[in-house]
Amino acid sequence: MGIEQTVQPEGIRQEAYTMIAAMYDVLYMAYRDGAEHRSVVGSGLDRDAACELARSEARKRNAGRMFLAGSEPGPVGDVVLIVESETAAA
């Protein structure tokens, strides 16, 4: 959350809070022959679009689905992941 300062016409300073929307990437990860294979399915998506894309991609590939992955200690099989994007929202 950022803080934006504005000046009222009477000279009174007021702080307005602005929300910075998180963006998400959708990844497909598969573990075959002891190796990890990755592909980016979508990037820079809002939460709803990322969830919808991950849901349809998981059905298409018959894979599991995780939101904000990172809690799994190791390979979990074929999975579609939703991770926070490093791209900032415009």
C-alpha positions as protocol buffer text, in pm:
chain_id: "A"
residue {
  index: 1
  type: MET
  ca { x: 0 y: 0 z: 0 }
}
residue {
  index: 2
  type: GLY
  ca { x: 143 y: 337 z: -94 }
}
residue {
  index: 3
  type: ILE
  ca { x: 73 y: 682 z: 49 }
}
residue {
  index: 4
  type: GLU
  ca { x: -13 y: 972 z: -176 }
}
residue {
  index: 5
  type: GLN
  ca { x: -20 y: 1325 z: -37 }
}
residue {
  index: 6
  type: THR
  ca { x: -265 y: 1582 z: -167 }
}
residue {
  index: 7
  type: VAL
  ca { x: -320 y: 1947 z: -77 }
}
residue {
  index: 8
  type: GLN
  ca { x: -672 y: 2074 z: -23 }
}
residue {
  index: 9
  type: PRO
  ca { x: -761 y: 2420 z: -163 }
}
residue {
  index: 10
  type: GLU
  ca { x: -770 y: 2559 z: 193 }
}
residue {
  index: 11
  type: GLY
  ca { x: -407 y: 2444 z: 242 }
}
residue {
  index: 12
  type: ILE
  ca { x: -497 y: 2145 z: 461 }
}
residue {
  index: 13
  type: ARG
  ca { x: -282 y: 1841 z: 388 }
}
residue {
  index: 14
  type: GLN
  ca { x: -464 y: 1509 z: 354 }
}
residue {
  index: 15
  type: GLU
  ca { x: -317 y: 1161 z: 297 }
}
residue {
  index: 16
  type: ALA
  ca { x: -494 y: 930 z: 56 }
}
residue {
  index: 17
  type: TYR
  ca { x: -403 y: 564 z: 51 }
}
residue {
  index: 18
  type: THR
  ca { x: -368 y: 391 z: -282 }
}
residue {
  index: 19
  type: MET
  ca { x: -381 y: 16 z: -334 }
}
residue {
  index: 20
  type: ILE
  ca { x: -130 y: -149 z: -564 }
}
residue {
  index: 21
  type: ALA
  ca { x: -295 y: -453 z: -720 }
}
residue {
  index: 22
  type: ALA
  ca { x: -95 y: -774 z: -718 }
}
residue {
  index: 23
  type: MET
  ca { x: -35 y: -947 z: -1049 }
}
residue {
  index: 24
  type: TYR
  ca { x: 5 y: -1322 z: -1092 }
}
residue {
  index: 25
  type: ASP
  ca { x: 173 y: -1565 z: -1331 }
}
residue {
  index: 26
  type: VAL
  ca { x: 42 y: -1912 z: -1412 }
}
residue {
  index: 27
  type: LEU
  ca { x: 305 y: -2183 z: -1461 }
}
residue {
  index: 28
  type: TYR
  ca { x: 283 y: -2547 z: -1563 }
}
residue {
  index: 29
  type: MET
  ca { x: 539 y: -2775 z: -1400 }
}
residue {
  index: 30
  type: ALA
  ca { x: 590 y: -3142 z: -1475 }
}
residue {
  index: 31
  type: TYR
  ca { x: 837 y: -3388 z: -1329 }
}
residue {
  index: 32
  type: ARG
  ca { x: 940 y: -3654 z: -1577 }
}
residue {
  index: 33
  type: ASP
  ca { x: 1248 y: -3874 z: -1587 }
}
residue {
  index: 34
  type: GLY
  ca { x: 1371 y: -3709 z: -1268 }
}
residue {
  index: 35
  type: ALA
  ca { x: 1379 y: -3367 z: -1435 }
}
residue {
  index: 36
  type: GLU
  ca { x: 1159 y: -3063 z: -1390 }
}
residue {
  index: 37
  type: HIS
  ca { x: 992 y: -2917 z: -1698 }
}
residue {
  index: 38
  type: ARG
  ca { x: 836 y: -2568 z: -1680 }
}
residue {
  index: 39
  type: SER
  ca { x: 631 y: -2350 z: -1908 }
}
residue {
  index: 40
  type: VAL
  ca { x: 461 y: -2015 z: -1857 }
}
residue {
  index: 41
  type: VAL
  ca { x: 91 y: -2039 z: -1933 }
}
residue {
  index: 42
  type: GLY
  ca { x: 5 y: -1676 z: -1857 }
}
residue {
  index: 43
  type: SER
  ca { x: 169 y: -1375 z: -1694 }
}
residue {
  index: 44
  type: GLY
  ca { x: 74 y: -1039 z: -1546 }
}
residue {
  index: 45
  type: LEU
  ca { x: -284 y: -1148 z: -1468 }
}
residue {
  index: 46
  type: ASP
  ca { x: -516 y: -1024 z: -1197 }
}
residue {
  index: 47
  type: ARG
  ca { x: -623 y: -1276 z: -933 }
}
residue {
  index: 48
  type: ASP
  ca { x: -953 y: -1379 z: -1095 }
}
residue {
  index: 49
  type: ALA
  ca { x: -802 y: -1424 z: -1441 }
}
residue {
  index: 50
  type: ALA
  ca { x: -511 y: -1625 z: -1298 }
}
residue {
  index: 51
  type: CYS
  ca { x: -747 y: -1854 z: -1107 }
}
residue {
  index: 52
  type: GLU
  ca { x: -968 y: -1910 z: -1411 }
}
residue {
  index: 53
  type: LEU
  ca { x: -671 y: -1981 z: -1639 }
}
residue {
  index: 54
  type: ALA
  ca { x: -513 y: -2219 z: -1385 }
}
residue {
  index: 55
  type: ARG
  ca { x: -843 y: -2404 z: -1344 }
}
residue {
  index: 56
  type: SER
  ca { x: -890 y: -2457 z: -1718 }
}
residue {
  index: 57
  type: GLU
  ca { x: -524 y: -2546 z: -1774 }
}
residue {
  index: 58
  type: ALA
  ca { x: -528 y: -2802 z: -1491 }
}
residue {
  index: 59
  type: ARG
  ca { x: -837 y: -2967 z: -1641 }
}
residue {
  index: 60
  type: LYS
  ca { x: -681 y: -2970 z: -1988 }
}
residue {
  index: 61
  type: ARG
  ca { x: -353 y: -3124 z: -1865 }
}
residue {
  index: 62
  type: ASN
  ca { x: -511 y: -3342 z: -1594 }
}
residue {
  index: 63
  type: ALA
  ca { x: -285 y: -3180 z: -1336 }
}
residue {
  index: 64
  type: GLY
  ca { x: -319 y: -3051 z: -982 }
}
residue {
  index: 65
  type: ARG
  ca { x: -355 y: -2682 z: -902 }
}
residue {
  index: 66
  type: MET
  ca { x: -199 y: -2459 z: -633 }
}
residue {
  index: 67
  type: PHE
  ca { x: -241 y: -2095 z: -543 }
}
residue {
  index: 68
  type: LEU
  ca { x: 66 y: -1900 z: -431 }
}
residue {
  index: 69
  type: ALA
  ca { x: 282 y: -2209 z: -432 }
}
residue {
  index: 70
  type: GLY
  ca { x: 587 y: -2247 z: -218 }
}
residue {
  index: 71
  type: SER
  ca { x: 479 y: -2468 z: 68 }
}
residue {
  index: 72
  type: GLU
  ca { x: 557 y: -2799 z: -103 }
}
residue {
  index: 73
  type: PRO
  ca { x: 897 y: -2938 z: 0 }
}
residue {
  index: 74
  type: GLY
  ca { x: 967 y: -3120 z: -325 }
}
residue {
  index: 75
  type: PRO
  ca { x: 831 y: -3251 z: -656 }
}
residue {
  index: 76
  type: VAL
  ca { x: 459 y: -3313 z: -647 }
}
residue {
  index: 77
  type: GLY
  ca { x: 389 y: -3438 z: -1000 }
}
residue {
  index: 78
  type: ASP
  ca { x: 226 y: -3239 z: -1277 }
}
residue {
  index: 79
  type: VAL
  ca { x: 89 y: -2917 z: -1137 }
}
residue {
  index: 80
  type: VAL
  ca { x: -36 y: -2575 z: -1250 }
}
residue {
  index: 81
  type: LEU
  ca { x: 95 y: -2306 z: -1017 }
}
residue {
  index: 82
  type: ILE
  ca { x: -22 y: -1952 z: -953 }
}
residue {
  index: 83
  type: VAL
  ca { x: 262 y: -1736 z: -827 }
}
residue {
  index: 84
  type: GLU
  ca { x: 291 y: -1364 z: -760 }
}
residue {
  index: 85
  type: SER
  ca { x: 434 y: -1193 z: -1065 }
}
residue {
  index: 86
  type: GLU
  ca { x: 747 y: -982 z: -1052 }
}
residue {
  index: 87
  type: THR
  ca { x: 575 y: -747 z: -1299 }
}
residue {
  index: 88
  type: ALA
  ca { x: 409 y: -456 z: -1120 }
}
residue {
  index: 89
  type: ALA
  ca { x: 56 y: -356 z: -1209 }
}
residue {
  index: 90
  type: ALA
  ca { x: 25 y: -48 z: -1426 }
}
